[in-house]
Amino acid sequence: MNERHAPVFFIERIENFAIENERAQHAAAPCKRVIECSIIRRSQVPPKPDQTYIKVGHLAAPLLKSLIMSKTSDHINLTNQFLIAMPSMADPAFSGTVVYLCDHNKKSALGLVINRPTDIDLQSLFQRIDLKLEIEPLVHLPVYFGGPVQTERGFVLHEEGEGEPYSSSMSVPGGLAMTTSKDVLEAVASGKGPERFLLTLGHAGWGAGQLEEEISKNGWLTVEADPRIIFDVPAEDRLEAALSLLGVSRSMLSGEAGHA
């Protein structure tokens, strides 16, 4: 992350939009905890390589791209993954959500909810921070609820370009970046910003071991992220689209882990 501090600006109670994400300075490191998420194997026929099955309610689907690990694994890193809330998710802030994980290491995890738009559009937000946005395809795009942490601050998830870097930006493996400085919005307003982006207020955050614990209690499914779901799929369809990466649908999920 660039060490320069971004300018401070205000939007009613939304202060200090231009922040530096302290987590960005940590290189992604594997977590020590082993995640247990009702992993089973077929009993009669020896499974082929990579044909592990995850049991969710009455569902036994191949764990193709999911990074939920077996008990024999030592490490896990969910950076650039989707977290898909299970029906058993008790926290209303995350019920029915898809979270894109920007950073996951042994000390913490940080992500952005990508499927919960607010009633604030880009034009309204830009006006409140003294920026003029007149690009018609963008003015009515929604600002998203990114999570319950630091809801007074903004985060821009976008494709990583080859131009001049922004003041406070973190690269994510897989071609995306998360920027928290005002200069990215200035670039958007001038028509020189990232072509595809998602702006949130707030983010989702976990301390050491917290996310792993939630996954072990059947709170989340994980799967390698597809940027097309973030930028091209309507917000209301992103949960189903993310589940489809695992070959399942919402109707196949149950709130509790089932039994053979």
KADANOR-V953105 format. One record per backbone hydrogen bond with DSSP energy under -0.5 kcal/mol. NH is the residue of the N-H (numbers start at 1). CO is the residue of the C=O. Records with the same first field share a line. If there is no record, write none. Layout:
NH->CO / CO
This chain:
11->14
14->11
15->13
16->9
17->9
19->17 / 180
21->19
22->20
24->21
25->22
26->23
27->25
31->76
37->35
40->53
46->44
51->48
53->40
54->61
55->38
56->54 / 59
59->56
61->54
63->52
64->62
73->70
76->31
80->101
81->78
82->223
83->99
84->82 / 221
85->83 / 97
86->219
89->86
92->90
94->91
95->91
97->94
99->83
100->112
101->81 / 99
102->100 / 110
103->110
105->108
109->206
110->103
111->204
112->100
113->146
114->98
118->143
122->141
123->139
125->121
126->122
127->123
128->124
129->125 / 126
130->127
131->126
133->131
134->132
136->134
138->135
139->135
140->136
141->138
143->120
144->199
145->116
146->144 / 201
147->201
149->203
153->150
155->200
156->179
157->155 / 198
158->156 / 177
159->196
160->175
161->159
170->178
172->176
175->172
176->172
177->158
178->170
179->156
180->168
181->168
184->181
185->182
186->182
187->183
188->184
189->185
190->186
191->188
192->187
193->187
198->157
200->155
201->144
202->150 / 153
203->149
204->111
206->109
208->107
210->207
211->207
213->209
214->210
215->211
216->212
217->213
218->215
219->214
221->84
223->82
225->80
229->226
230->226
231->227
232->228
233->228
237->234
238->234 / 235
241->237
242->238
243->239
244->240
245->241 / 242
246->243
247->244
248->243
252->249
253->250
